[in-house]
């Protein structure tokens, strides 16, 4: 459902936003429309999708100056936030959050096209990407709803960061995607890349500026490497750390703890670290890059579930999703790319399709991880790519039959 959200900013002390949902004009009607902004006008047309210019009819205003913004937004994406009468990214400013989301509507449509027109898509990330169920769900959905689906290559790696930080007590140095990034791009030759990092980059400690800067540098290196190779990039924010299961298990520690690691996690790790990382990612402005926020929607989903079931969780440790969590993750990504089709249901045919996708993905994933190379101990050895291709041929044939 597409609606127009009209926000009025009153210059009271403190400033207040008033919100009204009003009938939306068609996209054709607003294609070249300028939006009044008091003494300025907000209009389409700049390279960032938003521009400002001085209005010719500016006039003196009374003490209570009102600025009205009319923005087209996708209500289906924002509804969890508006249901709580908040605006997106409140800590970055209510107005900035709304404008940021309106800017990405055209980008989402563009990256949807890039995805569907791709021949090969690569996924980079940590344990939840390595587990891969959200990727399986995405692939199965596209196979069931699209005429043509790219090859999905899952290069997620457990324990990985984009910054190179590790807890002192970690049993081995956490792998850093920078060590294999250029090899991965060169060997796989993707048309599009997804990357999801952040959960491990804070190394489960309290917030520290040094680690935050390391995370930002790591993400920027991924953006720069993709841009240099002319490969479109979809960044996904880290999902929330769910403290509930670790609190029940006694795995949370306070600020003055002598040790922090993945089994002794700082009690405010999500609100003070992961949320901050996610919010920073939403500020990235690069024409070759599209950022999808999964942190806020998943957190909202958990909060809503806990109104009826206070102990509800997707995870036993607050970090690693079960299949239900992966399913919500996949749905959010598809929604943001305007591919909000129904995920595979429980019909025998669609269950079989999803099972086949899982089988093929696991064989190909380990083969590609071995071919690209990595420094993470304990990952099962994969087949040579040629052997993996032969082994999955019959699976691929069955997938084609089921997805017709």
Secondary structure by P-SEA (a helix, b strand, c coil): cbbbbbbbbbccccbbbbbbbccccccccccbbbbbcccbbbbccccccbbbbbbccccccccbbbbbbbbbbccccaaaaaaacccccccccaaaaaaaaaaaaaaaaaaaaaaaaccbbbbbbcccccccaaaaaaaaaaaaccccccbbbbccccccccccccccccccccccccccaaaaaaaacccbbbbbccccccccccccaaaaaaaaaaaaaaaaaaaaacbbbbbbccccccaaaaaaaccccccccccccccccccccccccaaaaaaaaaacccccbbbbbaaaaaaaaaaaaaccccccccccccccccaaaaaaaaaaaaaaaccccccccccaaaaaaaaaaaaaaaaaaaaaaaaaccccccccccccaaaaaaaaaaaaaaaaaaac
